[in-house]
Amino acid sequence: MNQRARIAMSDDDVTALLQEARKLQLATINPDGTPHLVTMFYGLDEGRITFWTYAKAQKTRNLERDPRVTCLVEAGYDYAELRGIMVYGTAERVDAPEHVMAVGMQVARRMNPGAPDDLLLPYVEQTGRKRVAFIVEPAKVVSWDHRRLT
C-alpha cells in the first residue's frame, strides 16, 4: 500500500473532522486567475459545507463568475498529528432569506460553541440582511491523517 492510501481518512473520519472543526480555508478564483484565499467559519447541511458572506464580498463576486471552490479543513500542530480534508467542488448560492438565516445560525453556533440560540439569533438577523449563503457541492474529497504514519 502506498503512503497516500495509508494516510487517507475513512468517510466516518472525514465526517467527524468536519463536525468538530470550526474554521476552513476557502479558495475562490480571482478575475486574473489567481487564488483568493480566506479563513471562514462554516456550517454543515447534510454533510455539505455551508458558509455565508456579504453579497458584495470579493469571494461572492468570484463565485458569481466561477463557482469552483477548494475548502481546506485541518487540525494538528506537529507533523505527526496533522489531519486534513480538502474538498474540491462548486458553491451554489442561496438567496432565500430562511436559508440564509439557517446557514447563518450554523455558522454562529460554530463561532460561539455552547451559546444558546436566543443569544445568537439577533446577531444572525442583523448581519444576515446583507448576506448570501453558499452550499458546497463536493466533486472530490482528499484527506490525510499523519497519525497513521506511526
Residue frames as qw, qx, qy, qz and C-alpha x, y, z in Angstrom:
[[0.000, 0.890, 0.455, 0.000, 0.00, 0.00, 0.00],
 [0.406, 0.467, -0.044, 0.784, 1.38, 3.43, -0.88],
 [0.228, -0.175, -0.491, 0.822, 1.74, 6.15, 1.73],
 [0.300, -0.103, -0.157, -0.935, -1.10, 8.29, 0.27],
 [0.655, -0.273, -0.585, -0.394, -3.54, 5.39, 0.67],
 [0.541, -0.184, -0.688, 0.447, -2.22, 4.64, 4.18],
 [0.127, -0.177, -0.384, 0.897, -2.97, 8.11, 5.48],
 [0.308, -0.296, -0.441, -0.790, -6.34, 8.64, 3.76],
 [0.319, -0.026, 0.616, -0.720, -9.19, 9.04, 6.23],
 [0.084, 0.367, 0.921, 0.098, -12.31, 6.90, 6.19],
 [0.154, -0.570, -0.440, -0.677, -15.65, 8.54, 5.35],
 [0.565, -0.707, -0.423, 0.040, -16.55, 8.42, 9.06],
 [0.572, -0.364, -0.097, 0.729, -13.28, 10.14, 9.99],
 [0.166, 0.283, 0.307, 0.893, -13.90, 12.84, 7.36],
 [0.357, -0.684, -0.475, -0.423, -17.39, 13.41, 8.75],
 [0.633, -0.612, -0.336, 0.335, -16.07, 13.58, 12.32],
 [0.460, -0.163, 0.023, 0.873, -13.38, 16.15, 11.47],
 [0.023, -0.439, -0.388, -0.810, -15.88, 18.31, 9.55],
 [0.490, -0.707, -0.464, -0.214, -18.20, 18.22, 12.56],
 [0.652, -0.575, -0.238, 0.434, -15.53, 19.06, 15.15],
 [0.453, 0.054, 0.104, 0.884, -13.53, 21.74, 13.31],
 [0.024, 0.746, 0.393, -0.537, -14.57, 25.38, 13.49],
 [0.204, 0.801, -0.185, -0.531, -12.90, 27.08, 10.53],
 [0.808, 0.263, 0.425, 0.312, -11.85, 26.34, 6.99],
 [0.143, -0.459, 0.374, 0.793, -9.72, 27.94, 4.32],
 [0.592, 0.632, 0.482, -0.135, -11.86, 28.86, 1.32],
 [0.268, -0.318, 0.492, 0.765, -10.24, 29.38, -2.06],
 [0.554, 0.721, 0.378, -0.175, -12.07, 31.05, -4.96],
 [0.621, 0.168, 0.373, 0.669, -10.68, 32.29, -8.27],
 [0.025, -0.675, -0.052, 0.735, -10.00, 36.00, -8.86],
 [0.603, 0.745, 0.103, -0.266, -10.70, 37.59, -12.26],
 [0.261, 0.773, -0.561, -0.141, -7.00, 37.35, -13.15],
 [0.855, 0.143, -0.494, -0.059, -6.91, 33.62, -12.30],
 [0.197, 0.370, -0.717, 0.557, -5.07, 33.95, -9.01],
 [0.463, -0.430, -0.770, 0.088, -6.47, 32.27, -5.90],
 [0.286, -0.575, 0.154, -0.751, -8.42, 34.31, -3.36],
 [0.598, -0.141, -0.757, 0.224, -7.93, 32.57, -0.02],
 [0.321, -0.530, 0.220, -0.753, -9.79, 33.43, 3.18],
 [0.131, -0.052, -0.914, 0.381, -10.50, 31.81, 6.54],
 [0.514, -0.292, -0.263, -0.762, -14.19, 31.22, 7.18],
 [0.413, -0.013, 0.779, -0.472, -16.36, 29.78, 9.91],
 [0.395, 0.047, -0.704, -0.589, -18.70, 27.27, 8.30],
 [0.696, -0.058, 0.447, -0.559, -21.72, 25.09, 8.85],
 [0.064, -0.084, 0.959, 0.262, -22.86, 21.71, 7.60],
 [0.677, 0.215, 0.104, -0.696, -26.03, 20.84, 5.73],
 [0.968, 0.151, 0.132, -0.152, -26.47, 17.09, 5.27],
 [0.837, -0.190, 0.276, 0.433, -22.68, 16.76, 5.32],
 [0.516, 0.605, 0.200, 0.573, -22.10, 19.54, 2.80],
 [0.379, -0.247, -0.199, 0.869, -20.08, 22.61, 3.76],
 [0.062, 0.865, 0.428, 0.256, -22.08, 25.83, 4.03],
 [0.392, -0.263, -0.176, 0.864, -20.93, 29.40, 4.59],
 [0.152, 0.899, 0.407, 0.053, -22.28, 32.90, 4.35],
 [0.456, -0.153, 0.086, 0.872, -20.72, 36.17, 3.35],
 [0.188, 0.635, 0.148, -0.734, -21.63, 39.69, 2.31],
 [0.685, 0.606, 0.404, -0.022, -23.29, 39.92, -1.09],
 [0.372, 0.914, -0.159, 0.030, -20.62, 42.39, -2.25],
 [0.607, -0.602, 0.481, 0.196, -17.60, 40.48, -0.92],
 [0.200, 0.599, -0.673, -0.385, -14.79, 39.53, -3.29],
 [0.231, -0.071, 0.970, 0.017, -15.49, 35.82, -2.76],
 [0.504, 0.534, 0.569, -0.369, -19.14, 36.36, -3.76],
 [0.417, 0.756, -0.220, -0.454, -18.12, 38.19, -6.93],
 [0.007, 0.451, -0.862, -0.230, -15.62, 35.45, -7.71],
 [0.343, 0.135, 0.920, -0.131, -18.23, 32.72, -7.21],
 [0.530, 0.642, 0.278, -0.480, -20.75, 34.51, -9.42],
 [0.385, 0.703, -0.475, -0.364, -18.21, 34.36, -12.22],
 [0.569, 0.288, -0.770, -0.008, -16.79, 30.90, -11.46],
 [0.750, -0.501, 0.030, -0.430, -18.43, 28.67, -8.80],
 [0.840, 0.101, -0.471, 0.249, -15.40, 26.40, -8.31],
 [0.385, -0.801, 0.318, -0.331, -14.01, 26.28, -4.78],
 [0.666, 0.106, -0.672, 0.305, -11.47, 24.45, -2.70],
 [0.557, -0.716, 0.100, -0.408, -12.13, 24.12, 1.03],
 [0.564, 0.263, -0.684, 0.380, -9.40, 23.05, 3.44],
 [0.670, -0.659, 0.069, -0.336, -10.12, 21.92, 6.99],
 [0.654, 0.312, -0.599, 0.340, -7.13, 20.89, 9.07],
 [0.672, -0.711, 0.073, -0.196, -6.15, 20.01, 12.62],
 [0.908, -0.157, -0.049, 0.385, -2.94, 19.27, 14.49],
 [0.136, -0.954, 0.223, 0.150, 0.26, 21.14, 15.31],
 [0.343, -0.539, 0.717, 0.280, 3.15, 18.76, 14.84],
 [0.392, 0.354, -0.673, -0.517, 3.75, 16.87, 11.60],
 [0.142, 0.015, -0.989, 0.043, 2.96, 13.51, 13.18],
 [0.159, 0.430, 0.757, -0.465, -0.52, 14.68, 14.25],
 [0.238, 0.286, -0.233, -0.898, -1.64, 16.60, 11.16],
 [0.349, 0.419, 0.838, 0.014, -5.09, 15.73, 9.79],
 [0.169, 0.407, -0.110, -0.891, -6.88, 17.43, 6.97],
 [0.492, 0.514, 0.702, 0.031, -9.62, 17.39, 4.39],
 [0.030, 0.330, -0.316, -0.889, -9.60, 19.18, 1.07],
 [0.476, 0.542, 0.674, -0.160, -12.97, 19.45, -0.66],
 [0.048, -0.134, 0.487, 0.862, -12.99, 20.40, -4.33],
 [0.207, 0.553, 0.805, -0.047, -16.41, 21.39, -5.61],
 [0.033, 0.454, 0.332, 0.826, -18.79, 24.10, -6.68],
 [0.014, -0.283, -0.567, 0.774, -20.52, 26.62, -4.46],
 [0.058, -0.570, -0.686, -0.449, -24.23, 27.07, -5.06],
 [0.041, -0.166, 0.227, -0.959, -25.57, 30.47, -3.99],
 [0.213, -0.561, -0.797, 0.066, -28.60, 30.54, -1.70],
 [0.008, 0.297, 0.015, 0.955, -30.62, 33.76, -1.54],
 [0.517, -0.574, -0.525, -0.358, -33.87, 32.70, 0.13],
 [0.199, -0.680, 0.349, -0.614, -33.93, 34.56, 3.48],
 [0.860, -0.400, 0.162, -0.272, -34.89, 31.49, 5.51],
 [0.941, 0.153, -0.105, 0.282, -31.96, 29.52, 4.03],
 [0.329, 0.640, -0.309, 0.622, -29.52, 32.40, 4.57],
 [0.480, -0.631, 0.300, -0.531, -30.67, 32.60, 8.20],
 [0.979, -0.190, 0.035, -0.061, -30.33, 28.82, 8.64],
 [0.774, 0.342, -0.214, 0.488, -26.75, 28.91, 7.34],
 [0.004, 0.706, -0.274, 0.653, -26.10, 31.99, 9.50],
 [0.742, -0.537, 0.202, -0.347, -27.22, 30.08, 12.58],
 [0.974, 0.036, -0.079, 0.208, -24.98, 27.13, 11.65],
 [0.521, 0.525, -0.242, 0.628, -22.02, 29.49, 11.33],
 [0.284, -0.701, 0.234, -0.611, -22.88, 31.42, 14.52],
 [0.906, -0.394, 0.058, -0.146, -23.07, 28.18, 16.51],
 [0.882, 0.166, -0.121, 0.424, -19.61, 27.22, 15.27],
 [0.242, 0.644, -0.208, 0.695, -18.26, 30.69, 16.12],
 [0.336, -0.470, 0.418, -0.701, -19.76, 30.51, 19.62],
 [0.528, -0.066, -0.845, -0.050, -19.85, 26.90, 20.77],
 [0.299, -0.332, -0.780, 0.439, -22.36, 26.32, 23.53],
 [0.141, 0.105, 0.140, -0.975, -24.07, 29.71, 23.20],
 [0.370, 0.462, 0.758, -0.275, -27.87, 29.46, 23.29],
 [0.306, 0.442, 0.611, 0.581, -29.68, 30.17, 20.03],
 [0.070, -0.906, -0.418, -0.016, -31.68, 33.02, 21.57],
 [0.349, -0.764, 0.149, 0.521, -28.39, 34.92, 22.08],
 [0.418, -0.122, 0.615, 0.657, -27.15, 34.16, 18.56],
 [0.323, 0.636, 0.677, 0.179, -30.37, 34.96, 16.71],
 [0.054, 0.940, 0.142, -0.305, -30.22, 38.79, 17.00],
 [0.268, -0.586, 0.532, 0.550, -26.69, 38.79, 15.51],
 [0.375, 0.143, 0.823, 0.401, -27.74, 36.48, 12.68],
 [0.249, 0.788, 0.563, -0.016, -30.86, 38.52, 11.91],
 [0.053, -0.905, 0.062, 0.418, -28.93, 41.79, 11.91],
 [0.196, -0.543, 0.630, 0.520, -25.95, 40.72, 9.81],
 [0.474, 0.220, 0.831, 0.190, -27.99, 38.39, 7.63],
 [0.375, 0.797, 0.296, -0.369, -29.73, 41.28, 5.90],
 [0.263, 0.830, -0.374, -0.320, -26.67, 41.93, 3.74],
 [0.299, -0.411, 0.850, 0.138, -25.50, 38.36, 3.34],
 [0.815, 0.248, -0.340, -0.397, -25.92, 35.48, 0.96],
 [0.700, -0.372, 0.604, -0.085, -25.20, 31.84, 1.68],
 [0.522, 0.485, -0.640, -0.289, -23.46, 29.11, -0.26],
 [0.894, -0.179, 0.387, -0.140, -23.63, 25.32, -0.18],
 [0.064, 0.598, -0.740, -0.300, -20.60, 23.45, -1.47],
 [0.954, 0.186, 0.056, -0.230, -21.40, 20.51, -3.71],
 [0.444, -0.583, 0.637, 0.239, -18.32, 18.30, -3.41],
 [0.759, 0.524, -0.308, -0.232, -16.77, 16.84, -6.56],
 [0.767, 0.219, -0.519, 0.309, -13.68, 15.33, -4.92],
 [0.560, -0.787, 0.172, -0.193, -12.51, 14.91, -1.32],
 [0.665, 0.365, -0.530, 0.378, -8.88, 14.32, -0.40],
 [0.618, -0.745, 0.080, -0.238, -7.92, 13.56, 3.20],
 [0.593, 0.365, -0.601, 0.392, -4.89, 12.73, 5.29],
 [0.691, -0.693, 0.060, -0.196, -4.17, 11.69, 8.85],
 [0.390, 0.638, -0.609, 0.264, -0.47, 11.66, 9.71],
 [0.577, -0.448, 0.555, -0.397, -1.21, 9.84, 12.97],
 [0.967, 0.156, 0.140, -0.145, -1.42, 6.72, 10.76],
 [0.524, 0.705, -0.462, 0.122, 2.26, 7.02, 9.83],
 [0.290, -0.596, 0.684, -0.303, 3.48, 5.54, 13.09]]
